[in-house]
Amino acid sequence: MDTEAPHTQRGHSSPDEGEGRSRFVLSGAGSAPESDPDQDPGKAGWLTWRRAALLGVVCTALLLLFSNFVMQPFLIPSRSMEPTLAVGDRVLVNKLAYRFGGRPERGDVVVFDGKGSFVPEDPDGNPLGEALHGAASALGLAEPSDTDFVKRVVGVGGDDVVCGEDGRIKVNGVLLDEPYLYPGDSGSKVPFRIVVPLGSLWVMGDHRSQSRDSRDHLGEPGGGMVPVEKVIGRADWIGWPVSRWGDAGSVGGGRG
């Protein structure tokens, strides 16, 4: 019996193999493959933009959180702190400096909310506009709020701060050394004597002749004193421009 005949009649491929080849030929010879929606160029581009937008939102949110709780850039808008800080400088405000028991010290350069001391407690304004401006200033993209100020701490709670006719300042009877003053400026052209209440600060600009500070609010409610709880943080570093990178000028607490 010839057992090989059926095999020879099958040819060189089995029906299964032939069907497989036929399907392959039809697919490659003229039929277009089914489109994959995930590979559609328009959809892929849209997904890319969506991912980029989502990444931008997440990064912005993280920056705002970091700015609100750790370190905030602050744009210097005036000449009141020259030569220590110049107009256009962006200083990095350390918001953790006083958060864990630390308190502002004489010589510290601080940023504070002046509502209730330097400006009215509830200034009129657009809440939405203020919120947007606050977010922009928190990222260092806009000038700070009109209620935020940067000054140097001259007296802390309990200090007796005196300026005589000679324009020199004494704190608790000791003549204050102020190497940071703008060249040609005296400690103050306006004589004064105050005792700083506990929990408050007496603050002044380094460019005394160009600074509206605690002296200008002596006759107002609060007497020009800044409550410690209104301090936003300590200005530690100048981050911009690059040519002015370095310490922002705080000299309190023996930091030199």
Secondary structure, DSSP 8 states (H G I E B T S, - for coil): --SSHHHHHTTTS-HHHHHHHHHHHHHHHT------GGG-HHHHHHHHHHHHHHHHHHHHHHHHHHHHHTEEEEE--SSTTTTTS-TT-EEEEETTTTTTS----TT-EEEEE-BTTTB-SS----HHHHHHHHHHHHTTSS---TTEEEEEEEEETT-EEEE-TTS-EEETTEE---TTS-TT--S-SS-EEEE--TTEEEEE-SSGGG---GGGGTTSTTTT-EEGGGEEEEEEEEEESGGG-EE----GGG--
